[in-house]
Amino acid sequence: MALDALDRFTSGSDGGSSLMHLLGIVTLAISAFSLCELCGWSPLTAASEELLVVALLGGLEVWRRASAPPKHKLHRKSCEIVDEKAEKPETHSCHSAYSKLQAAARAADGKLAETLFAELQRGPAGSVNAMCYGAVINAFARGRNASGAERWLKALIDAPSLTPNVISVNIVISVFAKQGNVGRAEYWLEQMPRLGLDPDVLSFNAVIDACARAGEVDRAEEWLQKLLAGPGPNLVSFSSMLHACARIGAALRAEEWLRRMEKHGVKPNIICYNSVIYAWCQAGHLDKAEDWLKYLQTRGIQPTVTSYGAIINFVAKSGETLAAEGWIDRMQAAGVRADIASYNMVLGAYCRSGRLVEAEKLLETIFARGLRANTSSLNLMLGGYLRQADGKQASACVRSMRQRGVMADSLSWKLLMKCGTLCAEPVRKQIMEEIHLGHSGTEQGSVACFNAMLSHCATTKDVKGAEACMEGFEAAGIEPNSSSYLTILETCVGAGNTSRAEYWHQRMLDRGMDCQLPVVNQLFHALGKLGDVDRLKELLESRTRHQREVTGSMYNALISAYAKRGDVQEAERCFEDMVSQGCQGDVASFSSLVHACAKSNQLPRAEGWIKRMEEMGLEANVVTYNSVINACARCANGDRAEFWFQKMIRAGVQPALFTFNSLINAFVKAGQRGRAEDLLHSMRELGVAADAVTYSTLIHGWVTAGDVQRGEHWLLKMQKYDITPNAFCFNSVIQAWCTAGHVDRALDHLRVAIATSGINKSGLSVQPVLLAFIKEERLDEAIYWSSQQLSVPRYGPGSLAHLRAVLEAQGRTFDPGRAGREVR
């Protein structure tokens, strides 16, 4: 045994040191044995000698390992060293892949991280560990892709034999917090104990920060209270809480939290004090904000530019621009150098109030004091010039700022371009030249500039601005490229201006340019929603004439337009044309055909198209089923509607609210009102919330059948469930009670309808009430109700003409424009 220990001891050393180790052992052993003999101890047995050697070796081994320098940098568990002298090739590959994964995380490249993770999974068993998942989570989080980070955290939770750590969950909480998604941030914080993790102060801080960003002060306070009862807050915790209070101007609460912060032993920094100053400014109390500024000075705490900035911004927005400038001077006198943001606050106030002369002077002061204005300064000035339609001064400002090194951005060019649209031709031409010069006079640069402005217009759906940009191309003598045309086409489609979209689409075709199909498909889809058959046909013919691709989506738009008209024959002809042109029909095509059949009350024809669709191997979707159930409703065939509903369920297609409403309508029209009521109860059990249309169908069905009380029951029921009845619901019950000779009961519902918010009062019909009053000779009440802002027909029974004729027959007159006026 001692020899085995000796062998292990010496094998851990290189050849040069093994001899020294051995000599040391021998010396120690001899010394030990000699000591035993000198002290007169009993002779040692063989076992005792062996035990002493092992003890000596063990002590030496501990000393050697503690003093020896490390010979290898250990790899992570996923890439452990198998051989100390040489790593296997797969170990190098594993280590390399993990390094690349970490690099992808630092570069915020989630897609690359996923690819590298897949490579690790294909490697040796055990290559993937929790840290690999953490790297992918971090990659998505750095790229601000909260859903991607969350997806990978869930994957880590589901991974066998792996568990997430606090850091992984905190990363996900933080990315949701930065996006202001308080709900998801809170969700993961609450999940941590269920995952066996103890939330730390960083976990709580991220959620408090999310609440602060969303202005949710109460929720932020709740989480800070939990933090106080748990891990304990730090400076960041209180700072976020103060920020939340500042955002909504809750100054007193901010002061209270500052006191609690100090009581808790956390020393506030200048950021905390700045939040309190900002809170008082938000609350409109300049004097309180100034008191805190003085407090800082008495405590020897140096205010920052942010401390003064909150006050300057408040004063400037209050319109006291001279006082705001005075605060800049006070700040500089206190040894705090004003930055350009401080000056821009005052500059913006001048520009918004139209005091551009003062703004220009302040701009010169900025440069005179050694500061450099920035692009925000330029845009503030341009905004002021735009309000006064002063394109000449706007152009001069851009030129002057460029010469001083302040460059315009896409917003600057857009503001300048808008100025040009409001000016006469000479000034507009001058502006276009300025834009051209602003890009070094090169055509490539100018095209890039105009395209940047076009992109901005597309984002804001500003068709007028986009077309002004296209005019700018012409004024500068530059030819727009295909990207320019695609962007303005996208702008027009996005804004719903289909006529201008068609114009630019035709311009592209005439110039031999090909439009990107997704944009053109959007144009066709927009026209399809409008049901504009003629314009769709012209577009299709134009693309065919110019030998451009016509897609199935474009044909679908035309089929849908025909369906809206209920023109089954033309819709079917268009479908056959599409198939003959080599375009395969899809679910959208068949759904539109079924809808066309429904509009024309042709149920067998609608069912025939579904059969043909199924023969082609296509599965019906919720739109298809809704259309055929609607066809059944229009044909008052409740049994077929039930058949298609059950088939929909068996196919695994989730019914929508519209599905239930169509089925209820089918039952009601078929006289099966009991089945309709049963279905409404089933909706509540399935968690599908009924709406006003659901109840109005039932109400109308019962009152039409002569059961006014049952209709009234459902009207009261929907109000009980906090569903606001529409005018149709009230009108149905009011008319039914008037017809039944109970005008006072009808009036009760009319009064409730008038008092109900969210109802279009002009849609409430008072005609049945007037007719009932006339019949009962309650003419004063008829006069009163005729003068309310309700729907009253001009002619016919219960109309104003009817009431006037009855009154004149009695020698009386009335003025319906004045409510409650006595009859003369």
RAGI-V759989 format. One record per run of one state. SS is the DSSP state (hx for helix, st for strand, lp for the rest). FROM is the first residue (numbers start at 1). LEN is the number of residues. If there is no record, write none. Layout:
ss	from	len
SS	FROM	LEN
SS	FROM	LEN
This chain:
ss	from	len
lp	1	1
hx	2	10
lp	12	3
hx	15	24
lp	39	7
hx	46	22
lp	68	9
hx	77	3
lp	80	9
hx	89	18
lp	107	3
hx	110	12
lp	122	8
hx	130	13
lp	143	3
hx	146	13
lp	159	7
hx	166	13
lp	179	3
hx	182	10
lp	192	1
hx	193	3
lp	196	5
hx	201	13
lp	214	3
hx	217	13
lp	230	5
hx	235	13
lp	248	3
hx	251	13
lp	264	6
hx	270	13
lp	283	3
hx	286	13
lp	299	6
hx	305	13
lp	318	3
hx	321	13
lp	334	6
hx	340	13
lp	353	3
hx	356	13
lp	369	6
hx	375	13
lp	388	3
hx	391	13
lp	404	6
hx	410	12
lp	422	3
hx	425	13
lp	438	5
hx	443	18
lp	461	2
hx	463	13
lp	476	6
hx	482	13
lp	495	3
hx	498	13
lp	511	6
hx	517	14
lp	531	2
hx	533	13
lp	546	6
hx	552	14
lp	566	2
hx	568	13
lp	581	6
hx	587	13
lp	600	3
hx	603	13
lp	616	6
hx	622	13
lp	635	3
hx	638	13
lp	651	6
hx	657	13
lp	670	3
hx	673	14
lp	687	5
hx	692	13
lp	705	3
hx	708	13
lp	721	6
hx	727	13
lp	740	3
hx	743	13
lp	756	5
hx	761	3
lp	764	1
st	765	1
lp	766	1
hx	767	9
lp	776	3
hx	779	8
lp	787	4
st	791	1
lp	792	8
hx	800	10
lp	810	15
